[in-house]
Amino acid sequence: MGGTGTLKAVLFDRDGTLVVDVPYNGDPQLVRPMDGALSALEKVRRAGLATGVVTNQSGVARGLLTLEQMHSVNQRVEQVLGPFDVWEFCPHGPDDRCHCRKPEPGMILAACLAVGITPGEAAFVGDIGADMKAAAAAGARAVLVPTSVTRREEIEAASSVAEDLGHAVELLLSGALDEQDAPV
């Protein structure tokens, strides 16, 4: 695995960041990449960085989709956007008090462990405040890519905000968010 400076991996939220958010999606045919997602991922991969997906999937806990359906959707994401080095998902609901569900850092920590890096060598790109809080709690860099569901206070609280996925990757690969900006 290569990297840029201390950055060794870029982890992404799935719904609303890499693919269009279809609430509780259990149908692989509904997977549509966000504009620029494939291009952004190709740049990260060409730079020699690992890629991963970190996603809350409370629809499993709520009985709205099965683990098999979720895995089918994840496989479709890989077909559309290419292979990822690591996948972490939380099948729990908001009231389950688990350590993996964002804004908790569990999935980011597990993804870093899986690719053999420290959280300080990772960045996490997401579309809501829980994503940013999870990255901060894990000690990873964070970039918010707002969508129509991102609240104003989440944008204001984010340490780094990008116009889109391409811009987020540019910020990360340029070193604009070097270790001085990463949480310790």
C-alpha positions, -999 to +999 in steps of 0.1 A: +000+000+000+014+034-010+000+067+002+004+104+003+024+116+033+008+100+063-024+093+045-027+056+038-065+051+033-097+069+025-129+055+040-163+066+027-198+066+040-220+046+016-255+062+013-255+098+003-217+098-002-208+071-027-243+062-039-276+080-040-294+075-007-323+052-010-336+047+025-332+012+038-323-001+003-324-038+000-326-038-038-292-038-057-310-025-088-316+008-071-279+015-066-268+047-084-234+062-079-232+098-067-219+122-094-181+119-096-179+089-073-161+066-097-136+093-107-129+102-071-123+066-062-100+060-092-078+090-081-076+075-045-067+041-059-041+056-084-025+074-054-019+040-038-043+045-009-066+018+004-103+024+001-131+014+024-168+018+031-181+024+066-219+024+067-248+024+093-275+000+082-302+002+108-327-011+084-314-046+094-323-040+131-356-024+121-365-055+100-368-035+068-340-055+050-321-086+057-283-090+060-284-109+027-302-080+010-277-055+025-247-077+013-263-078-022-265-040-023-229-038-011-219-062-039-236-040-064-218-009-051-185-028-058-197-037-093-204-001-100-175+016-082-148-011-081-134-031-053-128-018-018-101-030+006-125-031+035-162-029+043-176-022+078-213-021+085-234-016+116-266-035+115-278-020+148-305+005+155-300+040+171-312+027+205-290-004+206-260+014+223-234-004+202-199+009+197-199+005+159-228+028+149-217+062+138-212+087+155-193+060+175-158+053+162-160+015+161-163+009+124-136+034+115-112+018+141-121-017+127-115-006+091-081+009+100-071-023+118-082-044+088-059-025+064-031-023+089-030+014+096-036+037+125-066+060+125-042+090+121-033+075+087-069+075+075-095+100+063-132+095+063-156+112+039-193+115+047-224+136+043-237+141+078-225+152+112-225+116+126-198+108+100-177+137+111-181+128+148-171+092+142-139+103+123-130+127+151-136+101+178-115+076+159-087+101+154-090+102+116-092+132+092-127+141+082-142+157+051-179+166+049-196+165+015-230+181+021-261+169+004-297+181+007-301+162+040-270+177+057-281+202+083-266+237+084-252+231+119-234+200+107-217+221+079-208+248+104-193+223+128-172+204+102-135+210+102-133+204+064-161+208+039-159+199+002-182+208-027-184+172-039-165+139-038-139+151-063-131+182-043-129+160-011-103+138-027-084+168-041-082+182-005-069+149+008-044+141-020-030+176-020-021+174+016-044+204+024-056+183+054-022+172+066-015+157+100-017+191+116-054+191+108-060+155+118-073+149+153-049+135+178 
